[in-house]
Amino acid sequence: MEKILNFILLHREIIFIVILSIFLGIEVISHVPAILHTPLMSGANAIHGVVIIGAIIVIGHAETTSSMILGFVAVVLGTLNVVGGFVVTDRMLEMFKKKK
């Protein structure tokens, strides 16, 4: 328990910034109109490629089997999220094309 309290006291500014960022994110997202929600989410899913790169780095530095498995699961889930973002974006863009 003492280690947790020392960690909180040592990093209180960063923890405060993270908490404020969470509240700001909730406030911003709650004011996004429903018509813009899907395009923003599909774009955010496409940006999820950063997680894939991070997971590949984790796999590269893995020393234990559990970290290797965790990295592999992160790569798979991140890839699914990126592909899903592109699929949703493509379907939305199809709606705006002129029909023959």
N, CA, C and O of each residue as an XYZ file, in Angstrom:
400
protein
N       0.828     -1.198      0.000
C       0.000      0.000      0.000
C       0.869      1.258      0.000
O       0.538      2.271     -0.616
N       1.987      1.156      0.710
C       2.873      2.311      0.804
C       3.520      2.623     -0.548
O       3.757      3.785     -0.878
N       3.804      1.572     -1.329
C       4.378      1.780     -2.657
C       3.403      2.514     -3.570
O       3.799      3.370     -4.361
N       2.131      2.171     -3.449
C       1.105      2.826     -4.276
C       1.001      4.302     -3.918
O       0.921      5.154     -4.803
N       1.001      4.603     -2.637
C       0.915      5.996     -2.196
C       2.150      6.788     -2.628
O       2.034      7.945     -3.035
N       3.317      6.177     -2.544
C       4.531      6.858     -3.001
C       4.479      7.125     -4.500
O       4.890      8.190     -4.960
N       3.970      6.152     -5.266
C       3.844      6.332     -6.708
C       2.892      7.480     -7.026
O       3.176      8.304     -7.895
N       1.764      7.534     -6.321
C       0.785      8.598     -6.553
C       1.378      9.957     -6.195
O       1.199     10.924     -6.936
N       2.072     10.039     -5.081
C       2.678     11.308     -4.682
C       3.784     11.738     -5.642
O       3.945     12.928     -5.914
N       4.533     10.786     -6.146
C       5.626     11.097     -7.053
C       5.122     11.554     -8.428
O       5.747     12.402     -9.065
N       4.008     11.001     -8.881
C       3.475     11.289    -10.220
C       2.126     12.002    -10.176
O       1.309     11.820    -11.079
N       1.881     12.793     -9.165
C       0.557     13.405     -9.011
C       0.213     14.367    -10.134
O      -0.958     14.480    -10.496
N       1.201     15.071    -10.704
C       0.899     16.001    -11.797
C       0.441     15.247    -13.038
O      -0.519     15.648    -13.695
N       1.125     14.161    -13.354
C       0.758     13.366    -14.529
C      -0.608     12.724    -14.331
O      -1.417     12.689    -15.259
N      -0.871     12.216    -13.137
C      -2.171     11.610    -12.846
C      -3.274     12.654    -12.969
O      -4.352     12.355    -13.482
N      -3.021     13.864    -12.508
C      -3.988     14.950    -12.616
C      -4.279     15.272    -14.080
O      -5.436     15.476    -14.450
N      -3.238     15.319    -14.916
C      -3.420     15.603    -16.342
C      -4.225     14.494    -17.011
O      -5.088     14.776    -17.842
N      -3.954     13.236    -16.659
C      -4.698     12.120    -17.249
C      -6.173     12.205    -16.863
O      -7.044     11.995    -17.708
N      -6.462     12.509    -15.604
C      -7.855     12.618    -15.154
C      -8.558     13.767    -15.877
O      -9.696     13.609    -16.320
N      -7.901     14.909    -16.001
C      -8.498     16.026    -16.745
C      -8.706     15.674    -18.216
O      -9.710     16.072    -18.807
N      -7.779     14.939    -18.808
C      -7.920     14.520    -20.206
C      -9.110     13.593    -20.386
O      -9.812     13.673    -21.394
N      -9.337     12.728    -19.434
C     -10.496     11.831    -19.504
C     -11.787     12.638    -19.477
O     -12.683     12.404    -20.288
N     -11.887     13.588    -18.550
C     -13.099     14.413    -18.485
C     -13.273     15.255    -19.743
O     -14.393     15.407    -20.231
N     -12.194     15.801    -20.271
C     -12.267     16.585    -21.502
C     -12.706     15.715    -22.672
O     -13.540     16.133    -23.475
N     -12.157     14.514    -22.777
C     -12.554     13.601    -23.846
C     -14.019     13.224    -23.775
O     -14.700     13.172    -24.800
N     -14.508     12.964    -22.581
C     -15.929     12.632    -22.412
C     -16.797     13.816    -22.822
O     -17.824     13.641    -23.478
N     -16.387     15.016    -22.437
C     -17.155     16.214    -22.774
C     -17.176     16.454    -24.281
O     -18.222     16.777    -24.844
N     -16.034     16.300    -24.930
C     -15.960     16.525    -26.380
C     -16.771     15.479    -27.129
O     -17.533     15.822    -28.033
N     -16.620     14.218    -26.770
C     -17.316     13.141    -27.471
C     -18.821     13.236    -27.271
O     -19.586     12.919    -28.181
N     -19.252     13.665    -26.097
C     -20.697     13.739    -25.846
C     -21.366     14.828    -26.673
O     -22.585     14.800    -26.841
N     -20.599     15.795    -27.197
C     -21.185     16.866    -27.997
C     -21.025     16.651    -29.499
O     -21.342     17.545    -30.285
N     -20.537     15.482    -29.910
C     -20.419     15.173    -31.331
C     -21.788     14.730    -31.840
O     -22.400     13.838    -31.252
N     -22.281     15.337    -32.925
C     -23.579     14.917    -33.462
C     -23.537     13.462    -33.928
O     -22.483     12.949    -34.303
N     -24.674     12.818    -33.898
C     -24.753     11.401    -34.261
C     -24.318     11.163    -35.703
O     -23.763     10.109    -36.014
N     -24.563     12.129    -36.587
C     -24.210     11.945    -37.988
C     -22.692     11.907    -38.194
O     -22.218     11.329    -39.172
N     -21.930     12.515    -37.285
C     -20.477     12.520    -37.401
C     -19.805     11.415    -36.596
O     -18.602     11.193    -36.736
N     -20.559     10.728    -35.764
C     -19.962      9.754    -34.869
C     -19.309      8.603    -35.634
O     -18.179      8.225    -35.326
N     -19.994      8.047    -36.616
C     -19.440      6.909    -37.359
C     -18.190      7.281    -38.139
O     -17.214      6.532    -38.084
N     -18.161      8.413    -38.876
C     -16.909      8.745    -39.570
C     -15.738      8.980    -38.622
O     -14.610      8.586    -38.918
N     -15.999      9.615    -37.492
C     -14.916      9.849    -36.542
C     -14.400      8.550    -35.945
O     -13.195      8.379    -35.765
N     -15.315      7.634    -35.638
C     -14.897      6.365    -35.054
C     -14.154      5.507    -36.065
O     -13.189      4.832    -35.705
N     -14.583      5.519    -37.327
C     -13.874      4.713    -38.317
C     -12.481      5.275    -38.553
O     -11.533      4.517    -38.756
N     -12.352      6.587    -38.530
C     -11.021      7.195    -38.654
C     -10.147      6.868    -37.458
O      -8.955      6.600    -37.609
N     -10.729      6.888    -36.282
C      -9.963      6.545    -35.075
C      -9.523      5.088    -35.112
O      -8.418      4.760    -34.680
N     -10.377      4.221    -35.623
C      -9.994      2.820    -35.731
C      -8.857      2.646    -36.728
O      -7.976      1.813    -36.516
N      -8.862      3.413    -37.805
C      -7.792      3.312    -38.785
C      -6.463      3.785    -38.199
O      -5.408      3.255    -38.550
N      -6.506      4.766    -37.322
C      -5.290      5.273    -36.675
C      -4.753      4.260    -35.661
O      -3.633      4.399    -35.169
N      -5.536      3.270    -35.362
C      -5.172      2.260    -34.370
C      -3.914      1.487    -34.772
O      -3.439      0.639    -34.016
N      -3.377      1.774    -35.951
C      -2.146      1.133    -36.385
C      -0.983      1.396    -35.444
O      -0.023      0.626    -35.423
N      -1.050      2.464    -34.671
C      -0.007      2.749    -33.685
C       0.058      1.617    -32.660
O       1.140      1.254    -32.197
N      -1.086      1.068    -32.312
C      -1.121     -0.040    -31.363
C      -0.442     -1.264    -31.966
O       0.243     -2.009    -31.266
N      -0.636     -1.468    -33.266
C      -0.001     -2.605    -33.929
C       1.520     -2.466    -33.872
O       2.225     -3.433    -33.582
N       2.016     -1.278    -34.144
C       3.469     -1.064    -34.097
C       3.991     -1.274    -32.677
O       5.039     -1.890    -32.484
N       3.266     -0.764    -31.691
C       3.672     -0.977    -30.304
C       3.675     -2.450    -29.932
O       4.570     -2.917    -29.228
N       2.677     -3.177    -30.404
C       2.607     -4.613    -30.101
C       3.739     -5.368    -30.777
O       4.281     -6.314    -30.204
N       4.104     -4.963    -31.986
C       5.234     -5.601    -32.658
C       6.528     -5.342    -31.890
O       7.380     -6.224    -31.791
N       6.674     -4.140    -31.348
C       7.856     -3.838    -30.531
C       7.868     -4.694    -29.269
O       8.920     -5.177    -28.850
N       6.687     -4.882    -28.662
C       6.593     -5.738    -27.465
C       7.009     -7.160    -27.802
O       7.739     -7.792    -27.039
N       6.547     -7.670    -28.950
C       6.923     -9.025    -29.339
C       8.428     -9.111    -29.568
O       9.058    -10.106    -29.211
N       9.004     -8.069    -30.164
C      10.433     -8.076    -30.426
C      11.284     -8.085    -29.169
O      12.388     -8.629    -29.170
N      10.780     -7.489    -28.097
C      11.524     -7.424    -26.832
C      11.004     -8.421    -25.806
O      11.365     -8.343    -24.632
N      10.166     -9.349    -26.230
C       9.557    -10.288    -25.288
C      10.606    -11.218    -24.702
O      11.411    -11.809    -25.422
N      10.580    -11.335    -23.382
C      11.497    -12.243    -22.697
C      10.766    -13.467    -22.158
O      11.377    -14.509    -21.923
N       9.478    -13.339    -21.967
C       8.701    -14.467    -21.455
C       7.628    -14.857    -22.465
O       7.302    -14.101    -23.379
N       7.100    -16.038    -22.276
C       6.042    -16.522    -23.163
C       4.780    -15.693    -23.009
O       4.083    -15.443    -23.992
N       4.477    -15.265    -21.801
C       3.251    -14.494    -21.580
C       3.313    -13.137    -22.287
O       2.305    -12.684    -22.829
N       4.466    -12.487    -22.291
C       4.569    -11.212    -23.004
C       4.512    -11.422    -24.508
O       4.015    -10.559    -25.230
N       5.007    -12.543    -24.990
C       4.917    -12.875    -26.411
C       3.457    -13.100    -26.800
O       3.013    -12.623    -27.845
N       2.721    -13.811    -25.979
C       1.303    -14.068    -26.257
C       0.511    -12.772    -26.187
O      -0.346    -12.525    -27.036
N       0.784    -11.940    -25.184
C       0.087    -10.661    -25.050
C       0.355     -9.757    -26.257
O      -0.558     -9.099    -26.756
N       1.587     -9.728    -26.717
C       1.918     -8.949    -27.903
C       1.217     -9.464    -29.141
O       0.733     -8.678    -29.955
N       1.156    -10.787    -29.292
C       0.474    -11.375    -30.444
C      -1.016    -11.056    -30.426
O      -1.592    -10.721    -31.461
N      -1.642    -11.159    -29.254
C      -3.066    -10.834    -29.130
C      -3.295     -9.356    -29.460
O      -4.284     -9.013    -30.108
N      -2.393     -8.485    -29.020
C      -2.518     -7.056    -29.331
C      -2.395     -6.806    -30.826
O      -3.114     -5.969    -31.371
N      -1.492     -7.520    -31.500
C      -1.355     -7.369    -32.953
C      -2.635     -7.808    -33.652
O      -3.122     -7.121    -34.550
N      -3.179     -8.945    -33.244
C      -4.409     -9.459    -33.878
C      -5.573     -8.500    -33.662
O      -6.275     -8.159    -34.613
N      -5.784     -8.063    -32.429
C      -6.908     -7.175    -32.141
C      -6.727     -5.803    -32.795
O      -7.693     -5.222    -33.290
N      -5.516     -5.290    -32.799
C      -5.254     -4.017    -33.463
C      -5.503     -4.112    -34.958
O      -6.059     -3.192    -35.557
N      -5.093     -5.222    -35.565
C      -5.323     -5.426    -36.996
C      -6.805     -5.510    -37.309
O      -7.264     -4.944    -38.301
N      -7.552     -6.208    -36.475
C      -9.011     -6.278    -36.675
C      -9.637     -4.895    -36.590
O     -10.539     -4.573    -37.363
N      -9.170     -4.083    -35.668
C      -9.711     -2.739    -35.503
C      -9.388     -1.865    -36.710
O     -10.244     -1.113    -37.177
N      -8.161     -1.957    -37.216
C      -7.776     -1.171    -38.390
C      -8.584     -1.592    -39.610
O      -9.113     -0.743    -40.327
N      -8.683     -2.886    -39.847
C      -9.446     -3.382    -41.001
C     -10.913     -2.985    -40.876
O     -11.534     -2.579    -41.858
N     -11.464     -3.099    -39.679
C     -12.854     -2.680    -39.467
C     -13.060     -1.202    -39.741
O     -14.078     -0.809    -40.311
N     -12.091     -0.374    -39.335
C     -12.183      1.059    -39.604
C     -12.184      1.355    -41.089
O     -12.944      2.203    -41.557
N     -11.329      0.655    -41.838
C     -11.299      0.869    -43.283
C     -12.574      0.367    -43.958
O     -13.063      0.993    -44.899
N     -13.110     -0.746    -43.489
C     -14.345     -1.284    -44.079
C     -15.508     -0.321    -43.846
O     -16.276     -0.039    -44.766
N     -15.638      0.178    -42.626
C     -16.727      1.116    -42.331
C     -16.561      2.395    -43.132
O     -17.538      2.927    -43.658
N     -15.332      2.898    -43.230
C     -15.090      4.113    -44.011
C     -15.425      3.896    -45.480
O     -16.018      4.767    -46.116
N     -15.051      2.742    -46.023
C     -15.360      2.446    -47.420
C     -16.867      2.367    -47.654
O     -17.367      2.869    -48.661
N     -17.580      1.745    -46.739
C     -19.043      1.660    -46.876
C     -19.685      3.036    -46.811
O     -20.649      3.306    -47.528
N     -19.162      3.903    -45.962
C     -19.725      5.252    -45.865
C     -19.444      6.046    -47.134
O     -20.307      6.786    -47.607
N     -18.242      5.899    -47.686
C     -17.915      6.624    -48.906
C     -18.733      6.131    -50.090
O     -19.018      6.904    -51.005
N     -19.113      4.863    -50.088
C     -19.979      4.322    -51.149
C     -21.339      5.016    -51.150
O     -21.964      5.155    -52.202
N     -21.793      5.447    -49.989
C     -23.104      6.118    -49.912
C     -23.099      7.458    -50.638
O     -24.149      7.918    -51.085
N     -21.940      8.088    -50.762
C     -21.877      9.409    -51.367
C     -21.531      9.393    -52.859
O     -21.519     10.440    -53.506
N     -21.252      8.214    -53.397
C     -20.949      8.120    -54.817
C     -22.237      8.187    -55.632
O     -23.299      7.753    -55.187
N     -22.114      8.740    -56.834
C     -23.282      8.810    -57.721
C     -23.592      7.426    -58.247
O     -22.692      6.675    -58.623
N     -24.863      7.097    -58.270
C     -25.295      5.795    -58.773
C     -25.530      5.885    -60.274
O     -26.005      6.901    -60.782
N     -25.187      4.802    -60.979
C     -25.349      4.783    -62.430
C     -26.776      4.484    -62.817
O     -27.094      4.429    -64.005
